[in-house]
């Protein structure tokens, strides 16, 4: 059942989708972690690969950048392709001095100033939750594999926070006691769309820049230096129906 954005047929996409933002990261995961891989979508270079990880069928599909992009792809995956679980894996900026480059965050709740929910569903909503059951599975998998994660709240922005005129003014508008660990640009739309369809979504992020660290991860490091997060998402998928 192809859509204007996805040429895959019903059945080509697994029940669980690992969703990086970068199409080259999706390609990297497919080529280095999956077996019996098939490219099932290439429209707009939104690559989707279905293969097997330790015998379990998994799809890896890029979301692109920003809420509108992941909003389209997650909506279609849930509604038209019978996907049950999406684990977003992406990069983020850190707002916590204790976090170092490539530390992993698991988002509990996400705040956004976006009107995504209002436009999509006439719902003036600005905080969305990661799925508790899926987050619990990811936490247990992290413990089992000795992968350290930081669980907490995050923010989801409509623009790259590094380019903000004054990020501190933005942070002053975040609800009191929300205490975000970091910022990215997709999770709110994913979480909200999952809730609409009574499906499950989680977001794992690796720190690639920080308010407290001068260095920024290079594009090459972002593509290949996130293997612990990738492994955590794939190992977690083995526990899902």
Beta strands, then each sheet from edge to edge (+ up, - down):
strand 1: 16-20
strand 2: 35-41
strand 3: 48-53
strand 4: 56-61
strand 5: 85-94
strand 6: 104-111
strand 7: 127-129
strand 8: 149-156
strand 9: 182-184
strand 10: 200-210
sheet 1: 2+ 3- 4+ 1+ 5+ 9- 8- 6- 7+
sheet 2: 2+ 3- 4+ 1+ 5+ 10+
end
